[in-house]
Amino acid sequence: DDDDGRSESVARVEYRAALGWEESELAARRALAERLEARRRAAPPQPEPEGMDRVLRRCEAVELADVEGRKVPVGKGEAAAEGASVVAAVKKTPGYDLVRVGNFGERDDGSPPDIAFFHNRPTLSQIYDEATHRRQELVKQSCGALRDVCDRVFGFDAAKVTLFYERGAASRFVRQKLLFNLAPVEQHKAAKGLADVRADPFVYCYFYGLCVHKLAHFFDVVHGTRHDFFMSEYRAHHALNWVQLLLRRGFEPAAVEREYRHLLWAVVD
């Protein structure tokens, strides 16, 4: 309703996916499920050391709940709600106006494209005007860099990351999902006059910084010391993989560190 109490109509446009999208999506999901199952078989979950539950039992704030036949320590009473709502800072960023274009990939080995891509709705026509904007090319090149960083550095399947394009929007960690904005990659590509974004280390550093930041949110959604700790842990544990990736792509790690330090050691959005 407006200030005069009159109802305003909302214009809605039905979005219809392109032909063949459903088949592509199902194939991508099957491939992801197969990879996840293979990883679980190769490295099954390990139980906590014996004695941990006995330590927790001595705490009045913890009780053992029955979860699928196993006793799992959980908070009880006031302790269960302690820290449930913590406001460390308030940050306002523009919202999204996105439409799913489809799944993209850089590989030509017959595997299904498996990285979801969304585009800003008011400028959606740009993704289909390849002669002018070459945005589909940008997405495919970015998929290659993303897979390098996610799979080779962090051991995190790139198909679990969603890419999108919207100028001025921040990359997000939303409902346990990672959303990475390609607008900064396109801007850097234009500024450097690159034919392929992978010819410059920026895209790798950008995705590296986003992964460090957003993956740490799986442990704590609040920007605080706990989140900072896990960011440091990700950098430390995967430093060798990161250096090896840079060398494999023909970049000098020390030079990359000097030029893109702000992407490697700060909170990247």
Contacts in CASP RR format, 6 or more apart in sequence:
PFRMAT RR
TARGET T0000
AUTHOR 0000-0000-0000
METHOD contacts of the structure
MODEL  1
DDDDGRSESVARVEYRAALGWEESELAARRALAERLEARRRAAPPQPEPE
GMDRVLRRCEAVELADVEGRKVPVGKGEAAAEGASVVAAVKKTPGYDLVR
VGNFGERDDGSPPDIAFFHNRPTLSQIYDEATHRRQELVKQSCGALRDVC
DRVFGFDAAKVTLFYERGAASRFVRQKLLFNLAPVEQHKAAKGLADVRAD
PFVYCYFYGLCVHKLAHFFDVVHGTRHDFFMSEYRAHHALNWVQLLLRRG
FEPAAVEREYRHLLWAVVD
1 7 0 8 1.000
1 8 0 8 1.000
2 8 0 8 1.000
15 99 0 8 1.000
15 100 0 8 1.000
17 100 0 8 1.000
17 102 0 8 1.000
18 102 0 8 1.000
21 102 0 8 1.000
21 103 0 8 1.000
24 102 0 8 1.000
24 103 0 8 1.000
24 112 0 8 1.000
24 113 0 8 1.000
25 102 0 8 1.000
25 103 0 8 1.000
27 112 0 8 1.000
28 103 0 8 1.000
28 112 0 8 1.000
28 113 0 8 1.000
28 114 0 8 1.000
28 159 0 8 1.000
31 111 0 8 1.000
31 112 0 8 1.000
31 114 0 8 1.000
31 159 0 8 1.000
32 114 0 8 1.000
32 157 0 8 1.000
32 159 0 8 1.000
32 160 0 8 1.000
35 157 0 8 1.000
35 159 0 8 1.000
36 157 0 8 1.000
53 64 0 8 1.000
53 71 0 8 1.000
53 73 0 8 1.000
56 62 0 8 1.000
56 64 0 8 1.000
56 73 0 8 1.000
57 64 0 8 1.000
61 75 0 8 1.000
61 76 0 8 1.000
61 77 0 8 1.000
61 78 0 8 1.000
61 79 0 8 1.000
61 82 0 8 1.000
62 73 0 8 1.000
62 74 0 8 1.000
62 75 0 8 1.000
62 76 0 8 1.000
62 79 0 8 1.000
63 73 0 8 1.000
63 74 0 8 1.000
63 75 0 8 1.000
63 76 0 8 1.000
64 71 0 8 1.000
64 72 0 8 1.000
64 73 0 8 1.000
64 74 0 8 1.000
65 71 0 8 1.000
65 72 0 8 1.000
65 73 0 8 1.000
65 74 0 8 1.000
66 72 0 8 1.000
74 80 0 8 1.000
86 222 0 8 1.000
88 222 0 8 1.000
88 223 0 8 1.000
88 224 0 8 1.000
89 223 0 8 1.000
93 169 0 8 1.000
93 170 0 8 1.000
94 168 0 8 1.000
94 169 0 8 1.000
94 170 0 8 1.000
95 169 0 8 1.000
96 164 0 8 1.000
96 166 0 8 1.000
96 169 0 8 1.000
97 120 0 8 1.000
97 121 0 8 1.000
97 122 0 8 1.000
97 166 0 8 1.000
98 118 0 8 1.000
98 119 0 8 1.000
98 120 0 8 1.000
98 121 0 8 1.000
98 164 0 8 1.000
98 166 0 8 1.000
99 118 0 8 1.000
99 119 0 8 1.000
99 120 0 8 1.000
99 121 0 8 1.000
99 124 0 8 1.000
100 116 0 8 1.000
100 117 0 8 1.000
100 118 0 8 1.000
101 117 0 8 1.000
101 118 0 8 1.000
101 119 0 8 1.000
101 124 0 8 1.000
101 127 0 8 1.000
102 113 0 8 1.000
102 116 0 8 1.000
102 117 0 8 1.000
103 112 0 8 1.000
103 113 0 8 1.000
103 114 0 8 1.000
103 115 0 8 1.000
103 116 0 8 1.000
103 117 0 8 1.000
104 113 0 8 1.000
104 115 0 8 1.000
104 117 0 8 1.000
104 136 0 8 1.000
104 139 0 8 1.000
104 140 0 8 1.000
104 143 0 8 1.000
104 163 0 8 1.000
105 113 0 8 1.000
105 114 0 8 1.000
105 115 0 8 1.000
105 139 0 8 1.000
105 140 0 8 1.000
105 143 0 8 1.000
105 144 0 8 1.000
106 140 0 8 1.000
106 141 0 8 1.000
106 143 0 8 1.000
106 144 0 8 1.000
106 147 0 8 1.000
113 143 0 8 1.000
114 158 0 8 1.000
114 159 0 8 1.000
115 143 0 8 1.000
115 146 0 8 1.000
115 147 0 8 1.000
115 158 0 8 1.000
115 159 0 8 1.000
115 161 0 8 1.000
115 162 0 8 1.000
115 163 0 8 1.000
116 162 0 8 1.000
116 163 0 8 1.000
117 139 0 8 1.000
117 162 0 8 1.000
117 163 0 8 1.000
117 164 0 8 1.000
117 165 0 8 1.000
118 162 0 8 1.000
118 163 0 8 1.000
118 164 0 8 1.000
118 165 0 8 1.000
119 126 0 8 1.000
119 127 0 8 1.000
119 135 0 8 1.000
119 164 0 8 1.000
119 165 0 8 1.000
119 166 0 8 1.000
120 164 0 8 1.000
120 165 0 8 1.000
120 166 0 8 1.000
120 167 0 8 1.000
126 132 0 8 1.000
126 133 0 8 1.000
126 135 0 8 1.000
127 133 0 8 1.000
127 135 0 8 1.000
127 136 0 8 1.000
127 165 0 8 1.000
130 136 0 8 1.000
130 137 0 8 1.000
135 165 0 8 1.000
135 186 0 8 1.000
138 182 0 8 1.000
138 185 0 8 1.000
138 186 0 8 1.000
138 189 0 8 1.000
138 197 0 8 1.000
139 163 0 8 1.000
139 165 0 8 1.000
139 182 0 8 1.000
141 196 0 8 1.000
141 197 0 8 1.000
141 198 0 8 1.000
141 203 0 8 1.000
142 163 0 8 1.000
142 182 0 8 1.000
142 185 0 8 1.000
142 197 0 8 1.000
142 203 0 8 1.000
143 158 0 8 1.000
143 163 0 8 1.000
144 158 0 8 1.000
144 198 0 8 1.000
145 197 0 8 1.000
145 198 0 8 1.000
145 203 0 8 1.000
145 204 0 8 1.000
145 207 0 8 1.000
146 158 0 8 1.000
146 161 0 8 1.000
146 163 0 8 1.000
146 180 0 8 1.000
146 207 0 8 1.000
147 158 0 8 1.000
148 204 0 8 1.000
148 245 0 8 1.000
148 249 0 8 1.000
149 158 0 8 1.000
149 204 0 8 1.000
149 207 0 8 1.000
149 208 0 8 1.000
149 211 0 8 1.000
149 245 0 8 1.000
150 156 0 8 1.000
150 157 0 8 1.000
150 158 0 8 1.000
150 160 0 8 1.000
150 161 0 8 1.000
150 207 0 8 1.000
150 211 0 8 1.000
151 157 0 8 1.000
151 158 0 8 1.000
152 241 0 8 1.000
152 244 0 8 1.000
152 245 0 8 1.000
153 208 0 8 1.000
153 211 0 8 1.000
153 238 0 8 1.000
153 241 0 8 1.000
153 242 0 8 1.000
153 245 0 8 1.000
154 211 0 8 1.000
154 215 0 8 1.000
154 234 0 8 1.000
154 238 0 8 1.000
154 241 0 8 1.000
156 211 0 8 1.000
156 215 0 8 1.000
160 177 0 8 1.000
160 178 0 8 1.000
161 178 0 8 1.000
161 179 0 8 1.000
161 180 0 8 1.000
162 177 0 8 1.000
162 178 0 8 1.000
162 179 0 8 1.000
162 180 0 8 1.000
163 179 0 8 1.000
163 180 0 8 1.000
163 181 0 8 1.000
163 182 0 8 1.000
164 179 0 8 1.000
164 180 0 8 1.000
164 181 0 8 1.000
164 182 0 8 1.000
165 181 0 8 1.000
165 182 0 8 1.000
165 183 0 8 1.000
165 186 0 8 1.000
166 181 0 8 1.000
166 183 0 8 1.000
167 183 0 8 1.000
168 181 0 8 1.000
168 183 0 8 1.000
169 181 0 8 1.000
169 183 0 8 1.000
170 181 0 8 1.000
170 269 0 8 1.000
171 178 0 8 1.000
171 179 0 8 1.000
171 180 0 8 1.000
171 181 0 8 1.000
171 210 0 8 1.000
171 214 0 8 1.000
171 268 0 8 1.000
171 269 0 8 1.000
172 178 0 8 1.000
172 179 0 8 1.000
172 214 0 8 1.000
173 179 0 8 1.000
173 213 0 8 1.000
173 214 0 8 1.000
173 217 0 8 1.000
173 221 0 8 1.000
176 218 0 8 1.000
178 210 0 8 1.000
178 211 0 8 1.000
178 214 0 8 1.000
178 215 0 8 1.000
180 207 0 8 1.000
180 210 0 8 1.000
184 206 0 8 1.000
185 197 0 8 1.000
185 202 0 8 1.000
185 203 0 8 1.000
185 206 0 8 1.000
188 194 0 8 1.000
188 197 0 8 1.000
188 200 0 8 1.000
188 202 0 8 1.000
188 203 0 8 1.000
188 206 0 8 1.000
189 197 0 8 1.000
192 200 0 8 1.000
192 202 0 8 1.000
194 200 0 8 1.000
197 203 0 8 1.000
198 204 0 8 1.000
198 249 0 8 1.000
201 246 0 8 1.000
201 249 0 8 1.000
201 251 0 8 1.000
201 256 0 8 1.000
201 259 0 8 1.000
201 260 0 8 1.000
202 260 0 8 1.000
202 263 0 8 1.000
204 245 0 8 1.000
204 246 0 8 1.000
204 249 0 8 1.000
204 251 0 8 1.000
205 256 0 8 1.000
205 260 0 8 1.000
205 263 0 8 1.000
205 264 0 8 1.000
206 263 0 8 1.000
206 268 0 8 1.000
208 242 0 8 1.000
208 263 0 8 1.000
208 264 0 8 1.000
209 263 0 8 1.000
209 264 0 8 1.000
209 268 0 8 1.000
210 268 0 8 1.000
210 269 0 8 1.000
211 234 0 8 1.000
212 231 0 8 1.000
212 234 0 8 1.000
212 235 0 8 1.000
212 268 0 8 1.000
213 231 0 8 1.000
213 267 0 8 1.000
213 268 0 8 1.000
213 269 0 8 1.000
215 230 0 8 1.000
215 234 0 8 1.000
216 227 0 8 1.000
216 230 0 8 1.000
216 231 0 8 1.000
216 233 0 8 1.000
216 234 0 8 1.000
217 227 0 8 1.000
219 226 0 8 1.000
219 227 0 8 1.000
219 230 0 8 1.000
220 226 0 8 1.000
220 227 0 8 1.000
220 230 0 8 1.000
221 227 0 8 1.000
223 267 0 8 1.000
231 267 0 8 1.000
235 264 0 8 1.000
235 265 0 8 1.000
243 253 0 8 1.000
246 252 0 8 1.000
246 253 0 8 1.000
246 256 0 8 1.000
247 253 0 8 1.000
256 264 0 8 1.000
257 264 0 8 1.000
END
